[in-house]
Amino acid sequence: MKKQSAPLLVGQRGAVVGAGVLALALNPAFAQAADTRLQAVEVVGEQAQRGTLATGASTIGKTWQQLRDIPQSVTVVNQQLIEDQGADSLKDALKNVSGLTFAAGEGGRTGDQIVMRGFATTTDLFVDSARDIGQYTRDLFNTEKVEVLKGPSSMLFGRGSTGGVINLVSKQPYAGNKQEAELTIGSEDKRRATVDVNYAETDDVALRLNVMAEKKNNGRTVHDDERYGFAPSVAIGLDGPTSLTLSYLHLTEHNNTDYGVPYDPNTLKPVDVPYGRYYGLSGLDYEDTKTDLATAVLEHRVSDKSKVKNQLRYARYQRDAAPTAPRLSGLKPGMPVSGQTVMRRELKQRNGVDETWSNQTDFTTELEAAGLKHQLLAGLELTRERSYTDRHDNLTGTSQPSTSVGAPNPSDTPNLKWGKTSHRDYVADGAALYAQDFITLNREWKALLGARFDRLSGDYHTRNFNKDTGALDSKTSYDASRTDNVWSWRSGLIWQPDTTQSYYASYGTSFNPSGEAYALDKATQKVAPEKNRNMELGAKFDLLDGDLLLRGALFRIEKTNERNTDPLIPDVVTLSGKRHTDGVEFEAAGRLTERWEVFAGATYLDATIDKAGSHLGTEGKRPRNTPNFSANLWTSYRLSSEWTVGGGANWVGKRYATEANTNVLPEYVVVGAMLAYETRHYKAQLNVNNLFDEKYYEGLYSGHATYGARRNAELTLGVKF
């Protein structure tokens, strides 16, 4: 119990003391009738320790909006949900987003690889609305919440976003003082420590520092994965019309790569071996990354209704990785897999650096014209991106030892020497102008209209080498360049008959240029961008005085001109393919009663390859890594002011690993539970993940599948002041 002075609304619904006094003070009729001055009232109420799982507003659309005013599907994984589940990484947080799956080693990439509504989000990850192109595992130690905007959204974010975008919102300095520290100890030798400190000498200047260190092992690799990070920030001018926020994030990773197991050609499922059987090589399979983000945000309030914001970001991503891909050697359908079956190890090495400069200037204002209320957004975005990558393979005459399905030896020491096979260098400049008008037509109707023009120009240099001699292969080396000028559109119509209901119809587009993923060759440099469009009908409800948010949507995403290699002429690339995803989605988030919270979602996807292009025999098939059904549930119940119990489940349906719909990952359901004790200053929380020790495969690639974590427990102890 905590005593406070002054009339105030305290805590949860039904615990309001002094609200009548506050109403008197704000009601002119009562104020005129009273000659006596209202005295300070001492209020005794329960200090709320927990936030809600619902988030009612977001800046995912570049302006602050209630979710009911965004005519598109949006999922927000907020801080309370992250804490309840003990989520450390972006992947952990995204398990609360239905219609989303994970890839493994797609195109030789590492780090976070996500597929949304059947489309890869290779370049669709953002931090504070700035594109985050690095191949690394994103940690949440400096993240306030994760926002997911589903469906094509190039009007807001530029290239990409076929299935949607994922935006991590960073923790910011604020006018207040706080010190928090947590220590987590768990199964698989997990040790994790975090510190979050905010200090404000005045209401005008604040500093914040977040620090993290972690070691853990998934129970398969020989060595622990390690991760370290720190993120200082300072805000100046919080109490005035002009503010400047400077922030920096550094993250270092030392990971063991783990590509799981290959597929059995007879069952077309992953080879059925015990979870702990690892086919990599100790000391040779690794992934080292360093991520640095430096950001300056300058905001100026021109008036109560107008604001200018400029965000400048420099990002640098360094990666050095050598993963082993396990492959069955010479095995064909009809030949049974046994413990003596030869397992081939394909080990390659890649290293490189990605750099980006981006500057976004947004002007927002509210005005009335022709009897209509307008919320206007106008912006300019300038970017420069550079990426260079070296690839290496083992020299002829050296070997990486094969092993067997039944008795792999991670400690094998192969006679292995590297030879460079290629160097790729990419530089691209982008400039975009965009504008959007959110119009209040009358009390019930609102409309959204937006347009963006992007100009992207890129130069690509590829040099191939003889790996044994190091000599340049001039015949296969090449330079390529391309410039694209593309318009993107966004529109929506919203009907809100009252404050609890919102119904909408929307249409949006996006585009994927040929060099989007930092690779362009002589054939693709002649090819225009792919075009995508999203049509969506939806409903959103704010119930129980806004404590419970419900939404549902029907949608169709179409890629109308998919890029494909001509099956008869390999050097010719055409925009001959076509695919679509039809779907329905539901979500609920918030408080059902004063003590009971829920966060749940479910998605059905009917995805089809309409025209195959280079993938002969795949027309009418389902795109890979796209389950028909997926769902998530998390619920918590506050037993008392200090004790909370929670639990949930994730369900992902069957997924195909190839577009021919051959290799397949079985569906799975994974259950988790939580028990927490929390006061104003102390916290103890136990999480048990994969409660029933389900053996399942989480990451998917055409040649292998990676395991999801087996049953594990984590105890978190925290202190805060």
N, C-alpha and C positions, 0 to 999 in steps of 0.2 A: 504494500500500500504506500502511496506517496501523496503528501499534502502539497497543494499549490494554491496560490492566491490569485484572484481575479476571476471574473465570470468566464467560464470556458466550457466547451463541449468535450467530454472525456471519453476516450476509448471506444468501446464497441457499442452497437445499437442496444438500447435498453439501459445503458449505464450513464445516461446523461443527467447531470445534476447542475442546476443553475441555468438551464436552457431557457426557462421562463424569464429569468432576469435579463438574459441577452435579448430575447424577443421584445421585452419592454423597451430596452434601450434603443432598438432599431426601428420601432414602430412609432411614427410621428403622432398618431392619434393618442396613444398612451402617454407619449412624452409631453404633449400639451396639457394633458389632464393632471399631470403630476407636478407638484411644486417642490418635492423633496429630491435631493440628489441621491442617486444610487450609490450605495457604499460597496466597497470591495467585499466580495463574498469568498470565504474559504471553502474550497471544494475538495472533497475526499473521493477519490476514484481509483480504479485499478489501472496501473500502468500497462498499456498494451506492449507485449514483447514481440509479437509477430505481425508481419504485414499480410496483405491479402495476395492470393495467387492471380487475381485479375488486374489487368492494366487497361485503363480506359482511354488513354491518349498516346500519341506517338508522333515523332518527327520523321518517320520513314518517308513521307512524301515531301520532304524539304521544308515544310511548314508545320507548326504545331497544330494537330487536329485530333478531335475525338475520333476513335475508331469507327464510330457510327457514321462519320462524315467522309470516310474513305471508301469509295465504291470498288473495292477489291478485297480479296482475302488477305488478312494480316494475322499472324500469330506472334505474340510477344512472350518470351520466356523471361520472367522478371527475376529480381534478386532473391525473393523469398522462395521461389520454386528451385532456383539454383542451389540455395542453401539447404533446403529440405532434402534434396537428392544427393548432396555432397558432390555436385558436378564440378569437375576441375577443368574440363576441356570443352571446346565448341561441340565436338561430337557428342559428349554427354548431354549437353543442353539440347541439341537438335533431336534427341530421341523423344522429345516432347512435341515434335512436329510430324503429324501424319502426312503420308504422301511423299516421304523423303527417305532415301536409302544411301548407302555408302559404297564407293568403289575401292579397289585395291590395286595399286600399281598401274592405273590407267595411263597408257601411253608413256610409261616410264616415269610417271610423276610420283611424288611422295607427299606426305602431309595430308591436309584435309581435302578429301575428294568426295563430292556430294552430288547426288542426282535428285532432282526435284520434278515431280510430275512427269517423269520419263525423260528429262533433258539434263545434261551435265551442266554444273555451275562452275566450270573451270575458272572463269575470270569474273565470277559474280559474287565474290566475297568483299565486304566493305568494312572499314573501321571508321566510325563517325562520318559515314556517307562518302568517304574517299576510298577509291578502289584499292584493295589489298591483294596484290598479285602473287605473293610469296608462296612457295611450297613448304609449309611448315605446319606443325600441330599447334593450333591456337589455344592458349591457356586463358582461363577466365579470371585470373587474379586481379586484373585491372578492368574488368567488364561489369557494368551495372546491369545490363540486360541485353538480350539478343532479339532482334526484330527480323521477321521473315515476311517479305512482301511477295505474294505468289502471282505468277503470270508475267508475260512480257511487259517490261517497264523501261524501255530505252528512252522515253521522254524525260524520265527522271535521272537515269543512271548511264545513259549512253549505250555503247555496244553490249551485246550479250543479253542476259536476263530472260532467256527463252522460257525457262521454268519458273523463274523468279530470282530474287536477290536476298542475301543474308547480310545483315548489318549489325556489327557489334558496337554497342554504345559504351564508351569509356567512362570510368569514374572521374568526376570533376571536383575541383576545389569548391568549397562553399563557406558561407559565413557561419562558422561554428567550430567547435573543438571535439575531436574524437580520437581515441586510440583503441585499436582492436588488434588482437593477435590470436592465431589459431594454430594448433598442432594436431596433425592427423597421423595415426598409426594404424596400419592395416595388414591384411593378408598379403602374400607375395612380397614381403619385406617392404611394404610401402611406408615411406616417411615423407611428410609434407608439412611445411611451415609457411604461414603467410602473416604479413603485418600490413595494416591499413591505418595511417595516421593523417588526420586533417587538423590544421592549426590556423586560426584566424586571430590576429592581434586586434583587428578592427572589423567592422562590417564591410570594409572596402577591399581588403587584401587577404587572400587565403592561400595556403600551401597544402599540398597533399602528396603523400608518398605511399606507394604500394610495392611490397617486396615479396618474392616467392622463391622457395627452393624445394625440390622434390626428387626423390629417388624411388623407383619401384621396379618390379619384375612381373611379367605376365605369366610366370610359371613355365615358360617354354625356353626362353633364351638363357644363355650362360651368364651374361652380365646384366647389371641393372641399367634401366633407362634413367637418364638424369636430365633435369630441367631447372634453369635458374632465370629469374627475371626481376627487373625493377622498373618503376614508372613514376618519376617525379613530375609534378605540375604546379604551376602558380597562376593565380588569377588576380588581376589588378583592375580596380574600378567596378567591383561588384555592386556598389551602392550608387553608381552614377549612370549617366546616359551612355558612356563609352567604357568598354571593358576589353581587356587583352588577356587571353589565356595562352600560356606557353606550356607545352607538354612533351614528354619524351618517353618512349617505351623501348626497352631492350629485353630480348628473350634469347637464351642460348639453350640448345638441345644436343644431347649426346644419346642417340637411340640405337637399339639393335633393330635392323630390318627383319621383318617376319612375314613372308609371303605364304604361310600356311601350307596347304596341300594341293596337289593337282587333282584332276577329275579322273574317275574310273571310266574307261571307254565302254564298259558293259552296263553299269548302272546309270551313267551320265551324271552322277553325283560326286561330290568330293570323296576321295579315297578314305575309307572308314578305318582310321587308326586312332589310338589313344590321344587325348588332348595334348599331352606333354611331349609328343614325338616331334622333334624339330629337325628340319632338313637343311638349315643354314649352316654357316661356318663361323665358329667363334673367332672373333678378332678380324674377320674379313667382311662380315655383314654389318654395316654401320650406316648411320645417317646423322650427320652433323649439320646443324643450321644455326645461323645467327640472324636475328631480325632486329632492325632499328627503325623506329618511326619517330620523326620529329615534326611537331605541329604547332602552328601559330594561328590563333583565331582572334580576329578583331571584330567587335560588334559595336554599332552605334545606333542608339534609338533616336531617330530624327524627330519623332513625336510619339504620342501614346499609341498611334496606329501604324507607324512606319518604322522600319528597321533595315539597316544595311549590315551584312555579315560577310567577312572575307576569311576563308580558310586556306592556309598555305601548308602543304605537306611535302616533306622529303622522306622517302622510304628506301631502305636498302636491305636486300635479302641475299644471304650467302648460303649456299648449299653444297655439300659434298656427301655423296651417297653411293653405296655399293651393295645392292640387294641381290640375294640369290633367289632365283625362280626355280622351284622344284618341278621336274618334268619326268613322267614315266618314259623309259627308253624303249622304243620299238614295240610298244604294246598296242595291239589292235583289238577291235571288238571280237569276242569269242575266246580271247586269251585271258585266263583268270589272273587276278592280282593276288600275289602271295607275299609272304615276308621276304622271299628271295628275289622278288622282282627288282630289277635295276632302277634306281632313281637317279636321273641325271641332274646335275646342278649347273644352272646357267647363271653365271655371275658376271655382271657388267658394272662399270663405274662411271659416274657422271658428276661433274662439279660445275658451278657457275655462279654468277651474280646477276640479280635483277635490281634495277633502280628505277624509281619514279619521282618526278616532280609534278605536283598538281596544285592548281590554284582555282578555287571556286568563289565567285562573288555572287551573292544573292541579295536582291532587294524585295522586301515584302511590305505590303501596305493594305489598308482597308479603306474603302470609300463607297459612296453612294452615287449612282448615276442612273438617270431615267427611272427612278423609283426602285432600283434594284441595289442590293448590297453586294459588293465585290471584295473578295480576298485575292489580291494579285501577287504573283510571284514572277520575277524576271531574273535571269541569271546568265553568267558567262563562265565557262569552264575551259581552262587551258592545261594541257598535259604534255609531258615528255616522258617516254618510257624507253628503257634500254635493257636488253637481256642478252647475255652471252653464256654459252654452255659448251663445255668440252666433254666429249664422250670417249671412253677407253674400253678396249676389249683385251682379253688375254692373248699373248703372242702365240703364233703357230709353234708347236713343239713343246709348249708348256701345257700343264693340265690342271684342272680343278677336279678333284677325285669324285667319281661316282660313288654312290652308296646303295643301300637296299631299302626297300619299304619297311622292313621289319627291324633293321639294326643300323640306323644312321649314327654317325660319329661326328658331332659338331666340332671336335677338337682336331680333325684332320688338318694337316699342314700341306697344302698343295704346292707343287712347283709352278708358281703363278707369277707372271710378269706382265705389266700393263703396256699397251701400245695405244697411242691416240688414234682414233678413227675419224673424228670430225670436230670442227669448231664452227659454232653458229653465233652470229652477232646480229642483233636486231635493234634498230632505233626507229621510233615512231613519234610523231607530233600530232596532237589533237587539239581542235578548237570547236567549241559548241556554244550556241545561243539557244536559250529556251525561255518559254513564257507559259504561264498557266493562270486561269481565272476560275475561282470557285465562287459561283453565283448563287445567292439566296433569292429565289424567284418570288416566293411568298412564304407564309408561315409553314407550309407543308412541303414545298418543292425546292430542290437545289440541283444545280448542274455544274459539271466540271468539264473544262475544255483546256487542252494543253498541246503544245507543239515544240519540237526541238529540231535543230539542224546541226548535224555533226560533219566535220571535215577531218578525215584521218589520212595521214600520209606516212608510209613506212618503207624503210630500206632494210633488206635482209641479205646477209652475206654468209654463204655456206662454203666451207673448205673441207674437203675430204682427204684423208691420208691413208697410205699403206701402213697398217698397224705394225708391221714387222720392220720396215725400213724407215718409217717416218716421212717418206717422200710424199709431196703433194700430188694428189690425183687431179690433174687439170681437166680431165674429161668429165668427171662427175661433179666438180666444184662449180659454183655458179653464184651470180648476184641476181636479186629480184627486187622489184619495188612495185608499190601500188598506192593509189590515192582514191579514196571513196568519199562521196558527198551524199549524205543520207538524211531524209526526214523521218521523224518518229512522231506518233500521235497518241493522245490519251483523252478519253472522254467518258463521262458518266452522268447518269440521271438518277436522283435520289428522291424517294417519297417518304416523308416522315410524318404520319398522321398524328402522332403525339410524341412525348419525350421518351417513350419506351420502345417504339418500333421504328425501324429503318429498312426500307426496301430499295434495291438498286439494280440498274443494268449498266454494264460498262463495256468499253471496247478499247483495246490498247495494242500497240505494235512494238516490235523490237527487230534488231538486225544483228547478224554475225558476219563480220568481214573475214576474208580469206586468211589473213594473217593474225587472227584474233588470239591464238594461243602461241604466238611468237615463232611461227614456222611458216615459210612461204617458199614455194618452188616455182620453176619456170611455167608449170602448167596452171597452178592456182593463182598466179599473179594476173592472169587474164580473166579471172572469174569475179563477178560482182557479188556483193554480200547476199547471204541467205536472208529471207524475210519470214517473220513470225507474227502471228496475231492471236489475241486472246479475247474471247467473248464470254461474259460472265453475268449470271443472274444470282442475286443473293439477298439475304435477310439478316439483320442484326437486331438483337433485343437487349436492352438494359433493364434488368428485372431487380426486384427487391431493393428499390432505391439505389440502383446502380451497383449493388454488391455482386450481382451475378450477371455475366455477359454470355449470351448465346449467339451463335451465328451459323449459317448454312449457306452453301453456294452450289450452283450448277455451272460448269465451265467447259469450254472447248478451246484447246490450244492447237494451232495449226502451223507447221513448218511447210511453206508452200513450194519452196525450191531448194531442196537439200543438196548440198555439194557432194558429188560422187565422181569417182574415177570411171571412165568408160571401160566396161569389161572387155572390150575387143581391142581398144587402143589405150594402153596404160599411161601414155604421156598426155592424154586429153582428159581434162576435168570439166564436168558439166553440172549445171544446176537442174538435174533431172529427177531428183528424188522428192518424195513427199511423205509426211507422216502427220498423225494427229493424236491428241489425247482428249477423250471425253471423261468427265469426272464429276463426282458429287462429294461434298466435304461438309463435316459438322464439327463444331467445337463448343465447349463450355468451359468457363473459367470464373472462379470466384467463390463467394461464401453462400452456402445453402442455409445455414443457420449461424447463430453467433459463434459457434464452436467448430462447425464442419465446413471444410474447404474442398474444392475439387478443381482439377484441370484435366480435361479429356478431349480427345479428338479422334476422328475416324475419316478415312478417305477411301473411295472406290475409284479406280482408274481403269478405263477401257482404252488402252493405247494400241495403235495399229500402224504398221508400215504400209502406206497406201501404194507407194511406187518405189521400187527397190533401188533403181540406179545400178551402182556397181555390185550390190549385194544380191546376186542372182539367187532366186529361190526363196527369198524372204518376204515377198509381197503377201500381205495378209497376216504376217507374224507379229508377235508382240515385241516391242523394243526391249533390249536387254536391260537388266537391273530395274525393271518396272513391275512391281507386284500389283495384282488386282486389288488386294485389300491390305490396309495397314491401319493400326489404331494404337492409341496410347491412353493411359489413365494414371493419374496420381491423385490421391485423396489424403487428407490429414484431418485429425480430430483433436481438439484441444481438451484434454482431460481435466486440466485445471489451469490456473494462470501460469504455472511453470512447466507442466508436463504436456507433451504432444506426441501422438502416435500417428504414423502414416504408412502408406504402401501404394503400390501401383504395378502396372504391367505394360509391356510393349509387345505388340503383335505385328509381325511382318509376314506377308504371304509369300508364296512361291515366286522365285525370280529366275529368269533365264540368263545365262552367261554369254550367250551368243545370239545374234539376230536370226540365226537359223533355228533358234529355240531348241538347241540340243542340250548342252550342259546346263544343269539346273541346281539352284540352291533350295533346299526344302524350307517350308514355312517354319516359324518358331514363335514361341511365347516365352518371355522372360519376366520374372516377377521380382520385385524388390520391396524392402520394408525399412522403416525408420522409427526410432524412439529417441526423443529429445527432452532434455531438462534445461530450461533457460530462465535466467533472471535478468535484471537490468545490467548486471556486471559479469555474469558467468554463464557458460554454456557447456553442456556435455551431450553429444549426439552419437548414436550408433546407427550405422547404415549397413544393411546386408543386401548385397546385390546378387542377382541370379540365385534367388533363394532355394530353388529346387535343383540347382546345378545342371541346368539344361545345356546340352552340347549343341551349339549352333554356329552358323557361319554368318559373319556380319559384312565383311568386305568381299566384293565380287570383281573378278576379272575373267577374261575368256579362258585363260590357261590355269588359273588357280583361285582358291578362295581362302580368306583369312578368318580365323576363329574370333568369336565374341568371347568376352572374359568369362571364365568359370566362376563358381560361387566364391565370393570374397566378402570380408567384413572390414569395416573401417570405423574407428573410434576417433571423434574429433573433440578436442578440449579447447575452449575459447575463453578469452577475457576481454572486456571492453569497458571503457570509461568515457 
